[in-house]
Amino acid sequence: MHEYSVVSALLTRVEAEARSHGATSVHRVTVKVGEQAGLDAGLFETAFATFRAGTVCAEAVLDVERVPARWSCPKCKAPIEVGAPLRCAPCNAPARLECGDEIVLGRIEMEVPDV
């Protein structure tokens, strides 16, 4: 259940960004999560809803953008098709994960007072 520690780190980062911009509230947080990141989407969303209380994100919406896993051959750069063995047919090299294991804070929509 590392979803809770990921959400804790996420809220800490968002609060720091909001504070640095003088924001009074955060309306939306967008996170890109790879399908190989090992996060349970339901637990992640529940943890965010639970831990945002009492923070600048108290009313924020969490948008989770799914990033599909993409594999390729490190030698010849050929893509490995979804469902295929994780080995390059021509090179016989083991496949490398190009993307799909990330957890990235993509966007913060916040309210900043007029100056």
N, C-alpha and C positions, 0 to 999 in steps of 0.2 A: 504494500500500500504506500508506495513512494509518491503517489499522487498528492498526498497532503504536504509533503516536503517540497514538491515542485510548485504547488500553489502558494505556499508560504514564501518561497523565493521570488515567485512571480509578483506577489503583492508588495513585497519589499522593494522590488525594482520599479514597479509602477508608481508606488508612493514617492520614491526618490525622484523620478522623472516629473511627477506632478508638482512636487515641492520646488524643484529647480525652475519650473515655469510659473510658479505662483498660482497654480490651478486650485479652484475651490471644490471641484468635483471631477470625477471621471465618469464618462457616459458609456464607453465601450472599450473593451480590451480584445484584441485579435491575436490569437496564438496559432502558429503553424505547427502541427504535430504529425510527424511521420508515422506511417502504419507499423514500422518496426521499432518505434520509440519505447514500447513497453508500457504505455499509459492506457488505462481503462477509461474511455471517454466518459462514461456515466459517473465513475468515481471522481474524475477530474472536475466535471461540472458541479457535482455535489459539494466537493471540497471548496471550490471557488465560491459557491453560493453561501456556504457556511462561514468561511473565514473572511469574506469581504465585509461582514458586519462590523461597524465601528471604524472603518477605514475610509479613505477618500473614494474608494471603489464601492461603497455601500449600495449604490443604486446602479452600478455598472452592469452591462450585458457582456457576457463572455461569448465571443465567436471563435469557434475552433475550426480552422481550415485543415482538412486532411491532406497529407502529402503522400502519394503512393510511392512504394518502394520501386527503385529502378536499379537494375544490375547490369554490369557490362564486363567485358574482358579487359584486364589491365594491360595486356600485351597488344592486342589488335584493335581495341576499343569497340568491338562489335557488341551490340546490345544483346542481352539475354532475355528471351521472351518470358512473360509471366507463366509460371507453372512448369517451365523447362528445368532440367537439372542445372544446378548452379556451377556449371563448368562450360567453357567455350568449346563448341564442337570442333572448329578448325584448329585451334591452338592447344586444346586440352588443358588450358590454364583454369584455375579456380576463379569464379566470378568475384567481382568487387562491387560492394554496395555503393552506388553513386549518390543516392539520396533516399530519404524515407525513414531515417533514424533520428531526425532532428526534433527539437522542441525549441521554437524560436518566437520571441515576442515580436509580433509583426507590426502592430499599430496600437496607439493609445489615443482615444478621442476624449479630450478634457475641456472643461470650461475654465477659461482664463479671464479675469476681470479686465475691463478696458483700462488702458493707461493713458 
